[in-house]
């Protein structure tokens, strides 16, 4: 009776998904984690995936996938029954800078997204980033082909970093871990627009000197660029993009360890 109830309780999940990690299990299987559009993060077993490339040949990160998963309320791992590419992002995978940016965003996503909980804002932000990185790589390749010039241009990496930085700030906000940049996180005193500020990532934002602020000093231009990025792609972040990425990385690490103050 118990086995029958368990079988009846199984459900078939069909959804768009991103592959965020894969690890070997035994001699032939894989444990594959997906961030899905409908139920958030899901861990699955792909049976015989290491022996049959034909069956699960679409198990690649970066691309948008369509997956079918058998789920049971009494088991933590679902069973992956099918995976196919819904939208390929070939351009993204053609350049090291865009691949590295996409990989870092997916690592942030693994830390931010809870299991079995739909997160539409996280889903939107990370897919928008991957699409923009794909379009950027395709456009850069087209320019180079027309010019017959394959010399590396550092401005390309800057544009990639700017997209990643802006998305990172929005992923933090969508996770409930956004950095407070308008007023002191302790006394709520507004930060003057033209003044420097002190960013304490562990505290969750800027901390004024009266409250014992310690951390990284932000110029007024940096702070305003960080704030502006919430509304769009964050083009004003360009001069500060790599510093922003470092702050976002720190924030995800701190919250992942439970060390936020």
N, C-alpha and C positions, 0 to 999 in steps of 0.2 A: 504493500500500500504506500509506504514511504517512497519507494523508488518510482512508482507510478506518479505520485504527486510531484516529485522532482522533475520528471520528464514533462509533465503537463505545464510546469511553471516556466520551462525554458522559452525564451523569446528570440526571434531573429531580428537583429539590428542591421538596418541598411542605411548607410550614412556617408557623407563626405568626410574625409579624414586627412590628417597629416601624420606621417610616421615620425616619432620623436626618439625612439630607441629600439634596438634589437640586440638580443643576446642568445648564445647557443644554449640549448637544453638537451641533455643527453647526446645521443649520436646523430640524430636526424632532425630534431625539432628546433624551433626558435620561440623565445618569448619576445613578443613585439608589443610595444606600447604605442597607442595612437591618441592623438588629440582630435576628437570628433566634433562635428558641428552640433550634433543633437544631444549628446550626453557627456561632453567633456572628455577627460582622460580615461582611457580604458586599456587594461593590460590583457593580452590574448596569447594563446598558444597556437602557433602555426605548425601543424603536424606534417612531418616529412619535408619541411620547407628547404632543408639543406641538401636533400636528395633530389628534389624535383624543382628545378629552376623554372620549368614551364608552368607549374601550378601557381607559384607565387613570384613570378618574375617582376611584378610591379612594386615589390617591397623596397622602395627607394625613398629617401627623404627629399625634401624640397618640392616635389610634385604634389598636386592635389589628387588624392586618391578617392575611389569609391570602394568601400569595404562592406562585407557581410560578416556578421559575428553572431554566433550562437551564445546567448547569455543565460546564466542561471543565478537566481538570488542566493543560492547556497554555496556558490563558488566565486572566489575572487577573480580567477582568470576565465575569460571567455574563450571560445574556440573560433579561430579565424577560418572561414570557409571559402572566401573569395576576396581578392584584391586586384583592382585594375586602375589604370591611370585615367582620371577624369579630365585633368588639364595638365599637360606637360609644361615644365619650365626649363626648356633646353638651354635658353640663353643664360640663365642664372648659373647653370652648371658648367658653363664654358670659361668662366673667369674665376681666378682664385679669390679675388677681393670680394666678389658677390657671394661665392660659396661660403667663405669664412663669416661674412656678415649674417647670412641665413643660418648657419650653424650656431652662431652665438645667440641669435634670437630664439631658436628652438631650445637651447639650453635654458634660457630665461623662462621660456614657457613651461618646461618640465618642473621648474621650481615654483612657478606661480599657480598652475592649474590643479585644482583638487580632483580626486578620483570621482568618477560618476556624477559630475555636476556640470551642466551646460554653462558655458561662459561665453555668451555671444560677443561681448566687446573684445575679449582676448582673441576669439576666433577671427573677428573682423580685422583687428590690428595686425596680427601676424600674417594673414593671407594678403592683406594690402601691401605689407612690406615685401613679401616674396614676389608678388606681381610687379611691384615697382622695380625691384632688383632685376627681375627678368627683362622687363622693358628697357631698363638702363643698359644692361649688357648687350642686348640686341642692337640698340641705337649706337652704342660705342663701336661695335663690330662693323656696322654699316658705314660709319664715318671713316674708320680705318681702311675698309675695303676700297672706298672711293678714293682715298688719298694714297693708297698703296703704302701705308705707313704703319708698321707694327711696333714703333717705339713706344715704350711705356710712358704714360702720361699720369703724373701724380694727382692731377685734378680729378681723374676718374675715381681714384680711391677716396678722395675727399668727399665726393658726391655720395659714394656708397656709405661712408662713415656718417655723413649727415643724416641720411635716411635711417640708418640703424639707431643713431642717437635719439632722434625725435620719436621713433617707435618705442625705444626703451623707456623713455619718460612716460609715454602713454600706457605702456604695459604695466608699469608700476602703479599708475593711477587706477587702471582697470582691476588690478589685484587688491586694491585697498591700501597700497603701500606708497602712494604718491608723496613726493617731497613737497612740503609746505615752503613756498618761496616768497610769499607776500608779507608774512608777519612772523614774529618769533613764535616757535612752537610751544614755548613755556608760558610767556606772559601775554601773548597775542598782540604785542605792540607792533604796529605796521612798520615796515622797513621803508625809509625814505627812498624815493625813486632814484636819486642820483648818488646814493651812498653805497659803499662796499658793504658786504655782509659776510657772515661766517656760516658755512654749511656744515652741519653735523649730521652725516648720513644715518648714523645709528639712532639719533634722536628724531629723525624723520623730516628734517628741514633746517631752516636757518634759526640760529639762536643768538640773541642779542648779547652784548657784552655785560649788561646788567644782570643777565641770567647765567653768566659764566660761560659764554659761548667759546667753544674750542673746536677747531676743525680746519677746513679749507676755506680760504678767503676767496669770495667771488667779487669780481668787479660789477659795477652797476650794469654794464653792457651784457655781461654773461648772464646775470640773473634775469634780465628782461628778455634775453633771447631764449632762455629756458622756459619762461612763462609763455612766450609767443608760440613755442613749438606745439603746445597743446591744441592749437586751432588748425594746424595744417601739417605740411611735410617738414617744417622746421628749417627752412632755408637760411634763416638768420643764425642758425647754430653752426654754420659752416666753419668759422674760425675756432669754435670751441668743441667741435664734435667729439674728438677723441677724449677730451676731458669728461664730457658728459657720459660717454660709454663707460669710463672708469667708475664714475659715480653710480651709474645704474648697476654695474656689476657688483660693486660693494653692497648696494642696497639689497639685491637679490641674495647675496651670500649671507648678509646679516639676518634677513628675515628667514632664510632657509635654516639657519642655525638657531633661530629663536632668540637672538641677541639684541633685538631692537629695544631701545630704551624709551 
